[in-house]
Amino acid sequence: MAAKKKQNRKKKRQKKLDNTQAEARRELLHDDGGYDWGWPSLGLVAANDELVRRIRTGGFNGCGYGLVSQDGPPFIALVGENIDGMQSALALMHKWVDLTGPNSIAVEILFDDPGYVISISQQPSLLRWRLSGIDSSDRSLVFTISVVKKLDSRHPFLAGLAHYSRQPIAPVWLTVAATPPNVSGSASGLDMAGFEPSFDKAILLPGINVYTKPEDRPKNSMILLDSEIPSKSERGLPPEPASDPVSMMQTRERRLFAAMPKTMHSLRHHGSMKALIASGASHGCAAWQVEQAVCNLRLIDHLAYQPSSKSKRLAMIDQLRNEIVEPASTPLDPTKLPEDSVLGQISLDAAFLLRRVEQDREPPPDLKGLNTRIQELGYA
């Protein structure tokens, strides 16, 4: 019975995914290649709970800390009842380090008298890079998961670690250890008989953050006290991204220069390309409309191949917008951008924008009407 329920849930998820993908294909076909780089989108990059699962399997119940040697950097050892599980958690963090460096692990400690709270998580910007690539135009929300442990007592060594962590260069070793056989419950402190952290697979972090007071935390801190954790009703949804004309102009400019720098530079500085801007102006088009249209037309040259299916071609172009960084060596021939093609693309791009600004109204059928409506709405 349980297996059947699980299979039914899987079918429902797949059906929902299929419906979402079908709707996306219909929207691409309706826009017919039109796109406004300034229109906001609410993306999400999310970490999984694998570290939490492995830490839980390891029976994480405390921390050990000390100095590797008299002159060496300090260490923090995550202590657990199942050393195999703890080593598995350390191996996962090693994978993050191998991909994006030791900064990928964020360790924070917050004093909470008489003890403290420790948090281990993924550094958000590097998590974004691992999951969605290095995209300077991407502004997706980043959802990361922290392993948080509250300890009921605090060894004096942590006061020194707090002072040490504020130095410009303050590396710290991160490792794991088994709970000593004579210790039960919450394990913390230095002087535990049988405490033997392993350093052969330890990770040297560039530093950690230790806060002696809650107000010491920066705004982007991921460590919270129990009293600060919001309830489900308080969490709410992320704010809608801004779609006003000024915000869209700024977003459009940033994204186009991040993705198509060669084309944008040529349009603004080369005489042969400036003629396209003048041509667009004679038809009532703003310079940004011409620039955007040319960039959209140029994307076709960067496709890995030319598919026979229109929907496939549009889907490939749409994906390319989030991946491309145009090489400076890309050839640019203005003769391959005739006026009719540029004006046609401007019409598609304008219709794309108006469909989203005025969802209950069909865009005008001609370029003049499209531009007039864009001007009336303040987006010109």
C-alpha positions in Angstrom: 0.0 0.0 0.0 2.8 2.4 0.9 4.6 1.7 -2.3 1.5 2.3 -4.3 0.9 5.7 -2.6 4.5 6.6 -3.3 4.1 5.7 -6.9 0.9 7.8 -7.2 2.7 10.8 -5.6 5.5 10.4 -8.1 3.0 10.3 -11.0 1.3 13.5 -9.7 4.6 15.3 -9.5 5.5 14.2 -13.0 2.2 15.3 -14.4 2.6 18.7 -12.7 6.1 19.0 -14.2 4.8 18.1 -17.6 2.0 20.6 -17.4 4.5 23.3 -16.4 6.8 22.5 -19.3 3.9 22.5 -21.7 2.8 25.9 -20.6 6.4 27.2 -20.9 6.5 25.9 -24.5 3.2 27.6 -25.3 4.4 30.9 -24.0 7.6 30.7 -26.0 5.7 30.0 -29.2 3.3 32.9 -28.4 6.2 35.3 -27.9 7.7 34.0 -31.1 11.3 34.9 -30.1 10.4 38.2 -28.5 12.1 38.9 -25.2 12.8 41.9 -22.9 16.0 41.5 -20.9 14.7 43.9 -18.3 11.6 41.9 -17.3 12.2 40.5 -13.8 12.0 36.8 -13.0 11.9 35.2 -9.6 14.4 32.3 -9.7 15.5 30.0 -6.9 18.7 28.2 -6.3 18.2 25.7 -3.4 20.6 23.4 -1.5 19.5 19.9 -0.6 19.5 18.5 2.9 22.3 16.0 2.3 24.6 17.5 4.9 21.8 17.5 7.5 21.1 13.9 6.7 24.7 12.8 7.0 25.3 14.8 10.2 22.1 13.3 11.7 23.4 9.8 10.8 26.7 10.6 12.5 24.9 11.4 15.7 26.3 14.9 15.9 26.2 15.9 19.6 28.9 18.4 20.2 32.2 20.0 19.4 35.8 19.7 20.3 38.4 22.4 19.7 42.0 23.2 20.4 45.3 23.9 18.7 46.8 21.5 16.2 50.3 22.4 17.6 51.7 25.0 19.8 52.2 27.4 16.9 49.6 26.0 14.6 46.1 27.2 13.8 43.1 26.2 16.0 40.7 23.4 15.0 37.1 22.7 15.4 36.0 19.0 15.5 32.3 18.1 14.9 31.8 15.2 17.4 29.3 12.4 16.8 28.4 9.0 18.1 28.8 7.4 14.6 32.3 8.2 13.3 31.5 6.7 9.8 28.5 9.1 9.5 30.6 12.1 10.6 33.3 11.2 8.1 30.7 10.9 5.4 29.6 14.5 6.2 33.2 15.7 6.1 33.6 13.9 2.7 30.6 15.8 1.4 32.1 19.2 2.5 35.3 18.1 0.7 33.3 17.9 -2.5 32.2 21.5 -2.1 35.7 22.6 -1.5 37.0 20.7 -4.5 34.5 22.6 -6.7 34.7 26.1 -5.4 37.4 26.3 -2.7 37.4 26.3 1.1 35.2 29.5 1.2 32.3 27.3 0.2 31.9 26.2 3.8 30.5 28.8 6.3 31.0 28.2 10.0 29.5 30.6 12.5 29.5 30.5 16.3 27.2 32.7 18.5 27.7 32.9 22.2 24.4 32.2 24.0 25.1 32.1 27.8 26.0 29.8 29.3 26.7 28.0 26.1 26.8 28.8 22.4 25.3 27.9 19.0 27.2 26.6 16.1 26.1 26.7 12.4 27.6 24.9 9.4 26.2 25.7 6.0 27.1 26.4 2.4 28.3 29.9 1.4 25.4 31.3 -0.7 27.2 32.9 -3.6 29.4 29.8 -4.1 26.3 27.6 -3.8 24.8 29.6 -6.7 27.9 29.0 -8.8 27.9 25.3 -8.2 24.3 24.9 -9.1 23.7 27.4 -11.8 27.1 28.3 -13.1 29.0 31.6 -13.0 26.4 34.0 -14.4 26.9 37.6 -13.7 23.4 38.4 -14.9 21.7 35.9 -12.5 19.9 37.3 -9.5 18.1 34.2 -8.3 17.2 33.8 -4.6 19.6 31.4 -2.8 18.1 29.0 -0.4 20.6 27.2 1.8 20.2 24.8 4.7 22.3 25.2 7.9 23.2 22.5 10.4 22.6 24.3 13.8 23.6 22.9 17.2 23.1 24.5 20.5 25.6 23.6 23.2 24.8 24.1 26.9 28.3 25.0 28.1 31.2 27.0 26.7 34.9 26.3 27.3 37.1 29.4 27.9 39.0 28.4 24.7 36.1 29.9 22.7 36.8 33.4 24.0 40.3 33.2 22.6 38.9 31.7 19.3 36.5 34.7 19.1 39.5 37.1 19.4 41.5 35.1 16.9 38.7 35.0 14.3 38.8 38.8 14.1 42.3 38.9 12.7 42.8 39.6 9.0 44.3 36.1 8.5 42.8 33.5 10.8 42.6 30.0 9.3 40.9 27.2 11.2 41.0 23.5 10.6 37.6 21.8 10.4 37.4 18.0 11.1 35.3 15.4 12.8 35.7 13.0 15.8 34.0 10.2 17.6 32.3 10.9 20.9 34.7 9.6 23.6 33.4 6.4 25.3 33.2 8.1 28.7 31.1 11.1 27.5 27.4 11.0 27.1 24.9 13.6 26.0 26.3 16.9 24.8 30.0 16.7 24.3 32.0 19.9 24.4 35.4 21.0 25.7 39.0 20.2 25.3 39.8 17.8 28.2 37.9 14.7 27.2 39.7 11.4 27.6 39.7 9.5 24.4 39.0 12.5 22.2 41.0 11.9 19.0 40.1 14.2 16.1 41.4 13.1 12.7 43.5 15.6 10.7 44.4 13.5 7.7 41.2 14.6 5.9 40.7 17.9 7.8 39.7 21.0 5.8 41.6 24.2 6.3 39.1 27.0 6.3 40.3 30.6 5.6 38.4 31.6 8.7 35.2 31.3 10.7 32.9 33.9 12.3 32.6 34.0 16.1 30.1 36.4 17.6 30.1 37.2 21.3 26.9 39.2 21.1 23.9 38.8 18.8 24.3 42.4 17.6 27.8 41.5 16.3 26.2 39.4 13.4 26.1 40.9 9.9 22.9 41.1 8.0 23.8 38.0 6.0 24.5 35.8 9.0 22.9 32.4 8.9 23.0 31.7 12.6 19.9 32.3 14.8 19.0 31.8 18.4 16.0 29.7 19.2 14.0 32.8 20.0 14.7 34.3 16.6 13.6 31.4 14.4 10.4 32.6 12.7 7.2 30.5 12.8 5.7 29.2 9.5 3.1 32.0 9.6 5.9 34.7 10.0 8.1 33.5 7.2 6.0 34.7 4.3 7.0 34.8 0.6 9.8 36.7 -1.0 8.9 40.1 -2.4 7.9 40.4 -6.0 10.8 41.7 -8.2 10.5 45.3 -9.3 8.9 45.8 -12.8 8.8 49.6 -12.9 10.4 51.3 -15.9 13.5 52.5 -14.0 14.2 49.1 -12.4 13.7 47.4 -15.8 16.0 49.8 -17.6 18.8 49.1 -15.0 18.2 45.3 -15.2 18.2 45.3 -19.0 21.4 47.3 -19.1 23.2 45.0 -16.6 22.0 41.8 -18.2 22.8 42.8 -21.8 26.3 43.9 -20.9 26.9 40.8 -18.9 25.7 38.4 -21.6 26.5 40.3 -24.9 29.4 42.7 -24.1 30.9 42.6 -27.7 27.6 43.5 -29.4 26.7 46.2 -26.9 30.1 47.8 -27.1 29.9 47.8 -30.9 26.4 49.3 -31.0 27.6 52.2 -28.8 31.0 52.9 -30.3 31.3 51.7 -33.9 30.0 53.9 -36.6 28.7 51.0 -38.8 26.5 49.9 -35.9 25.3 53.4 -34.9 23.5 53.5 -38.3 21.1 50.8 -36.9 20.3 53.0 -33.9 19.6 56.0 -36.3 17.4 53.7 -38.5 15.4 52.6 -35.5 14.9 56.2 -34.3 13.4 57.1 -37.7 10.7 54.5 -37.0 10.0 55.9 -33.4 12.2 53.3 -31.6 14.4 54.1 -28.6 18.1 53.3 -28.7 17.6 50.6 -26.1 15.0 48.8 -28.2 17.4 48.6 -31.1 20.3 47.4 -28.8 18.0 44.7 -27.3 16.7 43.6 -30.7 20.2 43.2 -32.1 21.3 41.2 -29.1 18.3 38.9 -29.4 19.0 38.4 -33.1 22.6 37.6 -32.4 21.8 34.8 -30.1 20.9 32.6 -33.0 24.6 32.6 -34.1 25.6 31.1 -30.7 23.3 28.0 -30.9 25.2 24.7 -30.8 23.1 23.6 -33.9 20.1 24.8 -35.8 17.1 22.5 -34.8 14.4 21.8 -37.4 11.6 22.4 -34.7 10.6 26.0 -34.0 9.7 25.2 -30.4 13.1 23.5 -29.9 14.9 26.5 -31.4 13.0 29.0 -29.2 13.7 26.8 -26.1 17.4 26.7 -26.9 17.6 30.4 -27.4 15.7 31.0 -24.1 18.2 28.7 -22.3 21.2 30.4 -24.0 20.2 33.8 -22.5 21.0 32.5 -19.0 24.3 30.9 -20.0 26.1 33.0 -22.7 29.0 35.3 -22.1 29.8 36.5 -25.6 33.5 36.2 -26.5 35.3 39.4 -27.6 36.5 37.6 -30.7 32.9 37.0 -31.9 32.7 38.4 -35.5 30.1 41.1 -36.0 28.9 42.0 -39.5 26.2 44.7 -39.5 25.2 43.7 -43.1 23.7 40.6 -41.6 21.3 42.7 -39.6 19.0 44.3 -42.2 16.6 47.0 -41.0 13.5 44.8 -41.6 14.9 42.1 -39.3 15.8 44.5 -36.5 12.4 46.3 -36.7 10.6 42.9 -36.7 12.5 41.9 -33.6 11.7 45.2 -31.9 8.0 44.4 -32.6 8.3 41.0 -31.0 10.2 42.4 -28.0 7.7 45.1 -27.5 4.8 42.7 -27.6 6.6 40.5 -25.1 6.8 43.4 -22.7 3.2 44.6 -23.2 1.7 41.1 -22.7 3.3 41.0 -19.2 2.6 44.7 -18.2 -1.0 44.4 -19.4 -2.0 40.8 -19.1 -5.7 41.4 -19.9 -5.1 43.4 -23.1 -3.7 42.1 -26.5 -0.8 44.2 -27.8 -1.3 46.4 -30.9 -0.6 44.6 -34.1 1.9 47.1 -35.6 5.2 48.6 -34.5 3.8 52.2 -34.3 1.0 51.1 -32.1 3.3 49.0 -29.9 5.7 51.9 -29.4 2.9 54.3 -28.7 1.5 52.1 -26.0 5.0 51.6 -24.4 5.4 55.3 -24.3 2.0 55.8 -22.7 2.9 53.3 -20.0 6.2 55.1 -19.3 8.5 52.2 -20.5 10.1 54.1 -23.4 
